[in-house]
Amino acid sequence: MIKQDYLIRMIQEIISLIVNAILNKKKFRKDEWTEYDCLTRQILGVSQEELLSMSLDEMIDCYEGDPNRMGKIELAAVTLLKVSDEVESLIRMIEINESLKM
């Protein structure tokens, strides 16, 4: 029970950090992103790359029967949201660089 409570608190803390970063448009430094990815991999049991390649049904099925199922699905969703935000920022920077070249 203590281990489950600790895991739930960790999931909530990570989700809170990501949501705040997205809302404040704060960029993760490389070392922060690496640490976050390691924690996420430990909690979810899959790497970010594996998560990106999963369909929604595969992701949901991955946590079937897990007592922390909803927390893990929420963490996976927020992770994907953060990745998409980072990709969007990169695309914007590329577009700005392209327009400056013209």
Backbone bond lengths (Angstrom), bond angles and torsions (degrees), N, CA, C in turn:
res aa  C-N    CA-C-N  psi(-1)  N-CA   C-N-CA  omega(-1)  CA-C   N-CA-C  phi
1 M - - - 1.452 - - 1.521 110.70 -
2 I 1.336 117.83 -42.24 1.456 121.66 179.52 1.519 110.05 -63.78
3 K 1.332 116.74 -42.20 1.456 121.05 179.46 1.535 110.10 -62.24
4 Q 1.315 117.86 -41.55 1.459 121.86 179.69 1.532 110.34 -65.88
5 D 1.329 118.06 -42.84 1.464 121.41 177.58 1.522 111.17 -61.81
6 Y 1.325 116.32 -41.83 1.458 121.30 178.64 1.524 110.17 -62.78
7 L 1.325 116.73 -44.51 1.458 121.46 179.63 1.526 110.98 -62.59
8 I 1.307 116.83 -42.79 1.468 120.54 178.29 1.524 110.24 -62.29
9 R 1.335 118.19 -43.33 1.465 121.01 178.02 1.523 111.25 -62.56
10 M 1.329 117.49 -40.60 1.468 120.98 178.57 1.523 110.32 -63.50
11 I 1.322 117.48 -44.65 1.460 121.34 179.01 1.525 109.83 -60.27
12 Q 1.319 117.03 -45.91 1.459 120.77 -179.68 1.521 111.58 -63.20
13 E 1.321 117.02 -39.93 1.456 120.40 179.69 1.525 111.48 -65.68
14 I 1.319 116.81 -44.23 1.466 120.63 179.44 1.525 110.22 -63.87
15 I 1.323 116.97 -44.61 1.468 120.43 179.14 1.523 109.75 -60.46
16 S 1.312 117.29 -43.31 1.459 121.61 179.41 1.529 111.26 -60.57
17 L 1.327 117.18 -44.29 1.465 120.91 178.96 1.522 111.51 -62.13
18 I 1.316 116.63 -43.43 1.472 120.13 -178.86 1.522 110.49 -66.58
19 V 1.317 116.87 -46.72 1.466 120.18 -179.08 1.527 110.18 -60.84
20 N 1.326 117.40 -44.21 1.465 119.88 177.49 1.518 111.84 -62.21
21 A 1.325 117.46 -39.80 1.462 120.64 178.37 1.526 110.52 -64.04
22 I 1.320 117.00 -41.36 1.464 120.34 179.72 1.524 109.82 -66.37
23 L 1.329 117.15 -46.19 1.461 120.49 -178.71 1.523 111.87 -64.05
24 N 1.314 117.04 -36.10 1.461 120.87 -179.58 1.527 112.39 -91.63
25 K 1.328 116.25 1.24 1.472 122.88 -178.81 1.531 111.29 54.51
26 K 1.345 115.08 34.91 1.449 120.33 177.33 1.522 108.41 -80.02
27 K 1.295 115.69 134.01 1.454 119.91 177.27 1.527 108.63 -87.91
28 F 1.321 115.47 138.09 1.455 120.19 174.56 1.527 108.09 -75.98
29 R 1.325 115.98 135.84 1.458 119.28 171.24 1.526 106.82 -73.98
30 K 1.323 115.52 160.26 1.463 119.71 -176.98 1.523 111.74 -57.43
31 D 1.335 118.03 -42.46 1.463 119.76 -178.78 1.531 111.21 -68.68
32 E 1.341 117.60 -34.13 1.468 120.18 176.36 1.529 110.16 -66.61
33 W 1.330 116.04 -42.80 1.458 120.74 -179.30 1.531 110.00 -64.41
34 T 1.331 117.40 -40.20 1.461 121.61 178.95 1.528 110.37 -63.60
35 E 1.333 116.22 -45.03 1.465 120.29 178.99 1.530 110.52 -63.69
36 Y 1.331 115.99 -44.22 1.462 120.41 178.69 1.527 110.55 -60.89
37 D 1.339 117.04 -44.17 1.456 120.97 -179.40 1.524 111.19 -62.40
38 C 1.328 117.57 -39.14 1.469 121.19 178.15 1.525 111.02 -64.70
39 L 1.334 116.77 -45.04 1.465 120.41 178.51 1.528 110.96 -63.24
40 T 1.315 115.41 -43.78 1.460 119.92 -179.85 1.521 110.62 -62.99
41 R 1.320 116.62 -41.87 1.468 121.04 178.59 1.528 110.68 -61.95
42 Q 1.340 116.99 -41.10 1.468 120.58 178.83 1.525 110.91 -64.73
43 I 1.312 116.63 -43.82 1.464 120.21 -176.33 1.520 111.45 -73.70
44 L 1.334 116.83 -46.24 1.467 120.35 -175.44 1.521 112.93 -83.11
45 G 1.317 117.12 -25.15 1.457 120.06 -178.54 1.520 113.25 81.93
46 V 1.333 117.07 7.44 1.471 121.87 176.87 1.523 108.23 -138.77
47 S 1.327 115.67 151.96 1.459 120.07 178.02 1.526 109.79 -79.30
48 Q 1.310 114.58 167.07 1.460 120.02 178.06 1.532 110.56 -60.97
49 E 1.318 116.97 -39.31 1.461 120.85 179.48 1.529 111.25 -63.13
50 E 1.344 115.72 -42.18 1.465 119.87 177.81 1.528 110.62 -64.63
51 L 1.308 115.69 -39.67 1.459 121.28 179.02 1.534 110.77 -61.86
52 L 1.328 115.73 -41.31 1.462 120.27 -179.95 1.530 112.24 -65.81
53 S 1.330 116.28 -28.77 1.463 119.58 -177.51 1.532 113.22 -87.94
54 M 1.350 117.05 -9.01 1.472 120.85 -178.19 1.531 111.22 -81.84
55 S 1.324 114.76 147.32 1.462 119.27 169.25 1.535 107.47 -80.83
56 L 1.301 116.64 166.85 1.461 120.92 179.06 1.527 110.94 -59.47
57 D 1.322 116.66 -43.90 1.471 120.37 179.65 1.524 111.75 -63.11
58 E 1.342 116.98 -40.45 1.468 120.03 178.22 1.525 110.94 -63.02
59 M 1.341 115.76 -40.57 1.458 119.74 -179.55 1.524 110.43 -64.63
60 I 1.317 116.92 -44.98 1.465 120.98 -179.82 1.528 110.19 -64.70
61 D 1.332 117.23 -44.35 1.464 121.53 179.33 1.528 112.20 -63.62
62 C 1.330 116.51 -29.50 1.463 121.82 -178.52 1.528 111.47 -59.76
63 Y 1.325 117.23 -29.88 1.460 121.24 -176.39 1.519 113.25 -109.17
64 E 1.319 116.56 15.93 1.466 121.15 176.53 1.525 109.77 -58.69
65 G 1.317 116.13 128.88 1.455 121.53 178.25 1.522 114.61 83.42
66 D 1.317 118.38 -6.00 1.464 121.83 179.16 1.530 108.95 -77.15
67 P 1.327 118.41 131.89 1.473 119.94 -179.53 1.534 112.79 -64.14
68 N 1.330 117.61 -21.26 1.462 122.51 178.25 1.530 111.49 -105.80
69 R 1.318 116.31 28.48 1.464 122.65 -173.71 1.528 112.98 -52.14
70 M 1.335 117.50 -52.88 1.459 120.32 -176.14 1.527 111.69 -64.48
71 G 1.320 116.99 -40.81 1.456 120.26 178.36 1.516 111.71 -62.88
72 K 1.324 116.59 -40.72 1.462 120.31 179.74 1.521 111.34 -69.51
73 I 1.319 117.51 -39.98 1.468 120.16 177.57 1.531 109.62 -64.47
74 E 1.329 116.10 -40.73 1.465 119.82 178.03 1.525 110.92 -64.19
75 L 1.321 117.55 -43.14 1.463 121.33 177.78 1.529 110.65 -62.25
76 A 1.321 117.26 -42.03 1.463 120.81 177.84 1.529 110.55 -62.09
77 A 1.326 117.02 -42.28 1.468 121.03 179.97 1.521 111.28 -65.02
78 V 1.321 117.20 -42.96 1.466 120.51 179.79 1.527 110.18 -67.94
79 T 1.322 117.19 -35.37 1.464 120.96 176.03 1.520 110.19 -61.46
80 L 1.319 116.44 -45.65 1.468 120.18 178.44 1.527 111.05 -63.93
81 L 1.319 116.95 -36.72 1.463 120.96 177.08 1.520 110.75 -63.47
82 K 1.325 117.13 -43.05 1.467 121.02 178.74 1.518 110.82 -64.55
83 V 1.317 117.30 -41.65 1.464 120.73 178.12 1.526 110.10 -61.66
84 S 1.326 116.98 -43.96 1.464 119.90 -179.55 1.522 111.12 -65.07
85 D 1.338 117.53 -35.61 1.465 121.68 177.57 1.525 110.11 -65.45
86 E 1.328 117.24 -41.74 1.467 121.13 178.53 1.533 110.60 -65.07
87 V 1.335 116.84 -41.71 1.460 120.84 179.13 1.523 110.16 -64.37
88 E 1.319 116.34 -42.03 1.463 120.61 178.49 1.524 110.80 -60.88
89 S 1.313 118.10 -41.53 1.465 122.37 178.00 1.526 110.95 -63.09
90 L 1.326 116.52 -41.97 1.461 120.54 178.32 1.524 111.45 -63.27
91 I 1.323 116.27 -41.66 1.462 120.29 179.36 1.521 109.84 -62.94
92 R 1.338 116.86 -43.64 1.468 120.60 178.15 1.524 111.27 -60.33
93 M 1.337 117.58 -42.21 1.466 120.39 178.98 1.524 111.28 -64.57
94 I 1.310 117.10 -39.47 1.470 120.84 178.06 1.518 109.84 -64.22
95 E 1.330 117.30 -44.09 1.462 121.00 179.53 1.525 111.12 -62.47
96 I 1.328 117.59 -40.02 1.464 121.55 178.33 1.530 109.96 -64.24
97 N 1.334 116.53 -45.26 1.465 120.51 178.38 1.528 111.17 -61.46
98 E 1.323 117.11 -40.80 1.470 121.01 178.97 1.519 110.96 -62.90
99 S 1.348 116.49 -42.90 1.460 119.90 -177.89 1.535 110.87 -69.53
100 L 1.333 118.35 -29.79 1.456 121.20 177.68 1.522 112.11 -71.30
101 K 1.315 116.65 -27.34 1.475 121.70 179.46 1.521 111.81 -72.06
102 M 1.314 116.42 -24.53 1.470 119.73 -176.01 1.480 112.79 -76.07
